[in-house]
Amino acid sequence: MVAALSASVVKVDLPKGFAQTEALRQLVETGRSLVDQSLVGAYQERGQFANTGRSDYLSSVATPSITVAQDKLRNHMIFVESAIDHAVRGGRMSSGQAQMLKERVEHQVFTPPDGTKLSPGFKQYFDSAGRSLRSQVMKEARNVVANKTVTEIAQRLHEARERPAHDRSR
């Protein structure tokens, strides 16, 4: 919830068209880094199991660093979605432009840049696990951003920022 609401407080410089702003480039790079951390960590840990104490049940290992990276990625994408929604509420872009921007950012974050050299095994893993991670993270992000309480609070924050300064002093 904090990630969603912080985007309503911070003014992010977002493009209206196909242009690239420095703020958007940094958001994409941060997202890519978190995707890489999540997938590389999971790739390194694949096939490892932890004994849960019961001889008939094993669970896969999920190291704290993988979980932390995925949590940061989810919060980052919540922030991105919320920042774009805030730009729509503020009249800086249309809902159509916002949807295209969301799709573009999501694609850029979850797709390795052209020219990235990946081993064939990791590329196959990245494609498979990356789709799953993308689906999971974006579903969670959209659920938080679309949450009625979050939407109402974000709208109140927007309205409070839009009121003239003299109204606030009363």
C-alpha positions in Angstrom: 0.0 0.0 0.0 2.9 2.3 0.8 4.3 1.9 -2.7 1.0 2.7 -4.3 0.4 5.8 -2.2 4.0 7.1 -2.5 3.5 7.4 -6.2 0.6 9.9 -5.5 3.0 12.0 -3.4 6.1 12.0 -5.6 5.8 13.6 -9.0 7.4 11.3 -11.6 8.4 12.7 -15.0 6.5 10.4 -17.3 6.4 10.7 -21.1 3.1 11.2 -23.0 4.2 9.3 -26.1 7.0 7.1 -27.1 9.6 9.5 -25.7 11.9 8.3 -22.9 12.4 10.5 -19.8 15.3 10.0 -17.4 12.8 9.1 -14.6 11.2 6.4 -16.8 14.6 5.0 -17.8 15.6 4.7 -14.2 12.3 3.0 -13.3 12.8 0.4 -16.1 16.5 -0.2 -15.1 15.5 -0.7 -11.4 12.8 -3.1 -12.5 15.2 -5.0 -14.8 17.7 -5.3 -12.0 15.1 -6.7 -9.6 13.9 -9.2 -12.3 17.6 -10.3 -12.8 18.2 -10.7 -9.1 15.0 -12.8 -8.7 15.6 -15.0 -11.7 19.4 -15.5 -11.3 18.9 -16.4 -7.6 16.1 -18.8 -8.4 18.2 -20.3 -11.3 21.1 -20.9 -9.0 18.9 -22.5 -6.3 16.8 -24.6 -8.7 16.8 -28.3 -7.9 17.8 -27.8 -4.3 15.4 -29.0 -1.6 15.2 -28.6 2.1 14.3 -31.4 4.4 11.3 -30.3 6.4 11.7 -33.0 9.0 9.2 -35.3 7.5 10.7 -38.1 5.5 7.9 -38.1 2.9 7.9 -34.4 2.2 10.6 -32.1 0.7 10.2 -28.4 -0.1 12.2 -26.4 -2.6 14.7 -23.9 -1.2 13.7 -20.3 -1.3 16.5 -18.2 0.0 15.7 -14.9 1.7 17.5 -12.9 -1.0 15.2 -14.3 -3.7 12.2 -13.5 -1.7 13.4 -10.0 -0.9 14.2 -9.3 -4.6 10.7 -10.5 -5.6 9.1 -8.4 -2.8 11.1 -5.3 -4.0 10.1 -6.0 -7.6 6.4 -6.3 -6.7 6.6 -3.0 -4.7 8.5 -1.3 -7.5 5.8 -2.3 -10.1 3.1 -1.2 -7.7 4.9 2.2 -7.6 5.2 2.4 -11.4 1.5 1.5 -12.0 0.4 4.0 -9.3 2.6 6.8 -10.7 1.1 6.3 -14.2 -2.4 6.3 -12.7 -1.6 9.5 -10.8 -0.5 11.1 -14.0 -4.0 10.3 -15.4 -5.7 11.7 -12.4 -3.6 14.9 -12.7 -4.6 15.3 -16.3 -1.0 14.9 -17.6 -2.0 11.9 -19.8 -5.0 10.2 -21.1 -6.1 6.7 -20.0 -5.2 5.3 -23.4 -1.7 6.8 -23.2 -1.4 5.4 -19.6 -2.3 1.9 -20.7 0.2 2.0 -23.5 2.9 3.3 -21.2 2.1 0.6 -18.6 2.4 -2.1 -21.2 5.7 -0.6 -22.6 7.3 -0.4 -19.1 6.1 -3.9 -18.2 7.6 -5.3 -21.4 10.9 -3.5 -20.9 11.2 -4.6 -17.3 10.5 -8.3 -17.9 12.4 -8.7 -21.2 16.2 -8.7 -21.4 17.6 -5.9 -23.5 18.6 -6.7 -27.0 22.2 -7.8 -27.2 22.2 -9.4 -23.7 24.2 -12.6 -23.9 22.6 -15.4 -22.0 23.6 -19.0 -21.9 21.1 -21.3 -23.7 20.1 -23.0 -20.5 19.5 -19.7 -18.6 17.7 -18.1 -21.6 15.3 -21.0 -21.6 14.9 -20.7 -17.8 14.5 -16.9 -18.1 11.8 -17.2 -20.7 9.8 -19.8 -18.7 10.3 -18.5 -15.1 10.3 -14.9 -16.3 6.7 -15.3 -17.7 5.6 -16.8 -14.5 7.3 -14.1 -12.4 5.8 -11.4 -14.7 2.3 -12.8 -14.4 2.5 -13.2 -10.6 4.1 -9.8 -9.9 1.8 -7.9 -12.3 -1.3 -9.6 -11.0 -0.4 -8.7 -7.4 0.6 -5.1 -8.4 -2.7 -4.5 -10.3 -4.7 -5.9 -7.4 -3.0 -3.5 -5.0 -3.4 -0.5 -7.3 -7.0 -1.3 -8.1 -7.9 -1.8 -4.4 -10.8 0.4 -3.5 -9.2 1.7 -0.3 -5.9 2.5 -2.1 -7.8 4.2 -4.9 -9.9 6.3 -2.5 -6.8 7.4 -0.5 -4.9 8.2 -3.6 -7.8 10.3 -4.9 -7.9 12.2 -1.5 -4.2 12.8 -1.8 -4.6 14.1 -5.3 -7.4 16.4 -4.3 -5.4 17.7 -1.3 -2.5 18.6 -3.6 -4.7 20.3 -6.1 -6.3 22.6 -3.5 -4.9 26.1 -3.6 -2.5 26.9 -0.7 -4.9 29.5 0.8 -7.5 26.7 1.3 -5.0 24.6 3.2 -4.2 27.4 5.7 -7.8 27.7 6.9 
